[in-house]
Amino acid sequence: MGLYEKLKRASFSLNDKTNLLQNGYIISEMPLWTKLHQRHGYPAMGLSRGQFLEILYEALPHSQETVRTGCRVVDLQITANGVTAVLQDGRTEEASIVIGSDGVWSKTKEALQQLNTELDTEMFSTRINFQGLYGKAPAMSGVKPGTFYETRSNGIATQVVGSEGTMLFSLIQTVDTSTPVPRKYTLEDREAMASRFAEVQVAPGVRFKDVWRIAERETATMVNQEEGYAANWHHGRLVIVGDAAHKMTSISGLGLNTGLHSAAVLVNQLHDIHRLNKDPPAFLIEDAFATYYNIRQSETYSAFRLGQSLTRNVTWSSWADWIWDRFIMPWLNQDYIICDRISPLVSRGQLLSYVPFQELKGVVPWQSQSKERY
Ligand SMILES: Cc1cc2nc3c(=O)[nH]c(=O)nc-3n(C[C@H](O)[C@H](O)[C@H](O)COP(=O)(O)OP(=O)(O)OC[C@H]3O[C@@H](n4cnc5c(N)ncnc54)[C@H](O)[C@@H]3O)c2cc1C
């Protein structure tokens, strides 16, 4: 797609991971991303979702005509040869297929559930066991650029990463919500959550209250950190991808990554059938969607389960989580964590099969083969 260099320029580098307790005591330190860079040939790139979307948007041909913002799909109606999307303002859009990358409260997922009432619609119905607060602040001494700090504790955890001029923070706390519904938080909710974390040392010697004091308050956001895994990803001309299919908290850092790899598999399938037939019949579309699901189900389910356990480990949700996080993880060999647990996930990365590119190589071979690589 030709965006690698641009993304690299816009991003900050990630090198090390430091795990600590609320009082600043360091439990473990490892050169996680430096080693992954050596193993796979690509650096880890830290950037905000907004920056990432902007770069994609700018690179999209005719983006102003093809992307319409500020309109909500309120209904999806299946027609003989396509789908009609009904927008909130009453307008309609005709399409041959709908790819719902519309997040955890996906309208497309809802439509799939209605079409497939006999199927057990969600393997793990969406639950809200965690809330988050994330934002940006100017860089501070004590937060080393390129180091990712993660504090663990009873019911709360923090993640902070610094770059040359800026620092990103993310807080997470366990909550007990019986009704999982989308919710917008008020400024008071946000302040209350921030004050609960005030004394936590998000990096050695750096308390959250000091970060919050200089944080960009207008962009700091409090959100639900839902978890859910849809069993039914497609039906007829509808398909879902990303958080609509598998929603995990931000702790594992796998939500977007997993969704992107799924999106690559999905468009590879669509590209293949479109090459054969410019107006593919319904059965070919359904086959493509089924292949996409079959390729991605196991990997995404593992990522989802990993996300569930990592979130519970760092928030010490049970005695077992506490023992694992506090005593077993720091004792485990770092090479085992990087080489045996994280690296295989990276090496199974998906490629856009029809986009030629010059591949970078580390010491670990890539498992996917591009058809037109040069
Ligand atoms: C604090 C935080 C840190 C994170 N860090 C990482 C990380 O380091 N690595 C990582 O891989 N992931 C991370 N994630 C997760 C990542 O942000 C999500 O997995 C990713 O944004 C999901 O993308 P998506 O497009 O599937 O859904 P979303 O980002 O939720 O986008 C859905 C879009 O659909 C639109 N939409 C929804 N309903 C409708 C409708 N009816 N009509 C029209 N439009 C609609 C929404 O407005 C939105 O624009 C993090 C998340 C958080 C909260």
The ligand as a Gaussian input file, in Angstrom:
#p B3LYP/6-31G(d) Opt

LIG

0 1
 C       -7.169000       2.923000      25.288000
 C       -7.128000       1.931000      24.164000
 C       -5.890000       1.475000      23.711000
 C       -5.822000       0.536000      22.704000
 N       -4.595000       0.103000      22.317000
 C       -4.500000      -0.828000      21.356000
 C       -3.210000      -1.300000      20.922000
 O       -2.173000      -0.866000      21.419000
 N       -3.158000      -2.234000      19.954000
 C       -4.293000      -2.743000      19.382000
 O       -4.168000      -3.597000      18.502000
 N       -5.526000      -2.330000      19.779000
 C       -5.650000      -1.396000      20.738000
 N       -6.897000      -0.952000      21.131000
 C       -8.088000      -1.550000      20.512000
 C       -8.439000      -0.869000      19.191000
 O       -8.617000       0.512000      19.383000
 C       -9.722000      -1.475000      18.620000
 O       -9.577000      -2.875000      18.557000
 C       -9.995000      -0.922000      17.223000
 O      -10.216000       0.481000      17.260000
 C      -11.220000      -1.608000      16.613000
 O      -11.457000      -1.074000      15.341000
 P      -12.853000      -1.286000      14.648000
 O      -12.781000      -0.511000      13.379000
 O      -13.190000      -2.729000      14.574000
 O      -13.934000      -0.634000      15.629000
 P      -14.040000       0.869000      16.149000
 O      -12.696000       1.481000      16.346000
 O      -14.985000       0.813000      17.298000
 O      -14.720000       1.648000      14.935000
 C      -16.053000       1.439000      14.595000
 C      -16.513000       2.606000      13.744000
 O      -17.828000       2.339000      13.255000
 C      -18.646000       3.475000      13.493000
 N      -20.032000       3.008000      13.671000
 C      -20.523000       2.226000      14.653000
 N      -21.846000       1.995000      14.470000
 C      -22.182000       2.648000      13.329000
 C      -23.401000       2.800000      12.620000
 N      -24.548000       2.221000      13.031000
 N      -23.398000       3.554000      11.498000
 C      -22.252000       4.140000      11.048000
 N      -21.060000       4.021000      11.678000
 C      -21.023000       3.294000      12.813000
 C      -18.074000       4.137000      14.750000
 O      -18.456000       5.496000      14.809000
 C      -16.591000       3.935000      14.527000
 O      -16.064000       4.956000      13.719000
 C       -7.010000       0.001000      22.133000
 C       -8.263000       0.465000      22.576000
 C       -8.322000       1.426000      23.577000
 C       -9.669000       1.888000      24.059000

